Amino acid sequence: MTIKVSVVIAVYNPGKYVEDCVNGLLRQSLTPDEFEVFFVDDGSTDETPARLDRLAAEHSHFHVIHQESSGWSGKPRNTGIDAARGEYVMFVDHDDWLGDEALERMYDYGKANDADVVVGKMAGIGRPVPQELFRVNRPRATVENAPLIDSLTPHKMFRREFLQQHNMRFKEGRRRLEDHVFVVEAYLRARSVAVLGDYLCYYHITRDDGSNAGFQRFDPVGYFNNLREALDVVEELTEPGPLRDKLFSRWLRNEMVERLRGNRLLKLPEDYAEDLYREIRGVVTERFGPGVFARVAPTQRVVAGLIAADLYEDVRALARWEAGIKPTGILDSLTWEDGVLKVGFTSEYQVDGEPMTFRREGERDLLGLPLSDRALEALAGQDIALEAPVGKSDVDLVVRHREDARQFYLPVECELHRLDAGEGSFRQRITARAVLDPETAAAGEPLEKGLWDLHLRIKSCGWSKETRLGAVRGEDVEAGRLAALTGEPRRMILPYWTDGPGNLSLDVDQHTNKLEREAVARMDPAGAVIEGSAVRLPLPLHVAADAGDPVQLRFERRNVGKYPADAVVDGRTVSAALPLETLTGMRWAVRIGVPSAARGEAKWTRLPVDVVVAADGAARVIDRHTPPARSAGRKPTPKKPAQPRSLWRRAAGRVKRALTNEKKS
């Protein structure tokens, strides 16, 4: 059978981190004769070479190539390209891992769209990944119609024939940004690039010790010389004009301006920060004109203008001000409607604990930045205005899996509000309403079992910052925080407040035992009643589906038995006939069985009530914390008063304590 995909992994002393990478490869849905793996061991000095050799001996489609250390990943990757036989070549970092169907999905998507390059959706665990690129599938992406340029890591699938046709190789030697040179050339030469946005293909992680190459301090001179090589590729393969300016703006924005903003700049040693600034300014003044500046956001344009004017102290002053910017969110409402959770919230930026303000001059909205007169004059000389496009401000609400960082954007409708702040200034507040359908929230698929956190992202004037939602909330929100049964097969969705901050999260399909601690704990025992021979209980759930019996009840007593009862749900109550013939004369715990799609059976949780059935069959409901009643006619045995100890016993106790203390000393 033809090999569909060759996976190339450059390996150097990965330690334990290679195990997740290996396990991801072993779980692939492609059969072993459909893909091959090449681990190129670049002179590892830990136990990795022996580990990989054992792996290759156990799996015939795994191969290991040992070579002397080259000092960087270029040579190992090229070695893998030379050995590859698949239609497509996929590059993977030894720290990261693939989704179970990643190779098959990316291969099929590439073949269906005749793509030279296939980009699979990434999740960053402690690492940034391009968010906008993966909002939707993009079967015919180009650098003109999609933000491809935001993704320049090599963790993609390349048609092998395409690589051979253009003799595409990674830069060798110990050099950063060799990925940029390779990937941007691939984008510009490819006939077709396909972006798969609805399946999470790649998990991009940060090591516990932060030792990933991208987190290490670099030599500014070498780094920006390498960056110039990527710019050279753009100049070679594009004409002067808007497209080139758009591509160049990616490096201006990500590799230069953002390094000189806020805490990212302030946390650097001052001498290193100045060296970094000087190298950045060299590239800016050599390579970027007004057309490139015009392609970045307003606040980024201001920083770029200060760099061009060589106003380093103003760059630092602006960074100190930006370090105080914080996004805020207030949870206004939380309600279930027909199995859909509706989330209302208000968001706003603050600076040093006060609302961010903007200036109004005539018909113009302006940024309220703390700039010196010299800086304002320099920016005006470059035609860089302090325009504040507040009308384009927006918010996103993202649901993100806590363990593997998969995330999905929720549908949001927002409204912008201008609030007078006095003296010709105003503040902006955004109100929004998001819809979370647990059955479609994961790009049209149900949210999988686990814990999912909600993250609010405010985007305005070049700032894009995240915060959690729920720690600050309205008084009426708690009443809507109900567990819900949705979908078919049914499973429970439980909104809850996280420990400590109290942020809003979701427990999907009873991943934890939070049902008892959260929803059931709020059930009022006084609402439980006996009606004839049936018990009627308040239901701590919102039931979205009507067909069938969504929950079960049973009565339990240790060492006696468990007795189920047919439950009937009516709105927010559940009723069940009591099996009196088996319950008579005892007190019974009441448990509710809630469906779990992952378990394939109900998960049982104790309710805060017990049922007591007297010898004559009379039943009543009591709080589960009520102490057991004493038998009829039996009087409590009074406690005998403590007898005083004799004198000799007291003296003996003192001697014993003295000897013990002396021994301890």
Buried (B, 14 or more C-beta within 10 A) or exposed (E): EEBBBBBBBBBBBBBEBBEBBBEBBBEBEBEEEBBBBBBBBBBBEEEBBEBBBEBBEEBEBBBBBBEEBBBBBBBBBBBBBEBBEBBBBBBBBBBBBBBBBBBBBBBBBBBEBEBBBBBBBBBBBEBEBBBEBBBEBBBBBBBEEBBBBBBBBBBBBBBBEBBEEEEBBBBBEEBBBBBBBBBBBBBBBBEBBBBBBBBBBBBBBBBEEEEBEEEEEBEBEBBBBBBBBBBEBBBEBBEEEEBBBBBBBBBBBBBBBBBBBBEBBBEBEEEEBBBBBBBBBBBBEEBBEBBBBBBBBBBBBBBBBBBBBEBBEBBBBBBEBBBBBBBBBBBBBBBBEEBBBBBBBBBBBBBEEEBBBBBBEEEEBBBBBEBEEEBBEBBEEBEBBBEBEBEEBBBBBBBBBBEBBBBBBBEBEBEBEBEEBEEEEBBBBBBBBBBBBBBBBBBEEBBBBBBBBBBBBBBBBBBBBEBBBBBBBBEEBEEBBBBBBBBEEBBBBBBBBBEEEBBBBBBBBBBEEBBBEBBBEBBEBEBBBBEEEBBBBBBBBBBBBEEEEBBBBBBBBEEEEEBBBEBBBEEEBBBBBBBEEEBBEBBBBBBBBBBBBBEEEBBBBBBBBBBBBEEEEEBBBBEBEEEEEEEEEEEEEEEEEEEEEEEEEEEEEEEEEEEEEEEEE
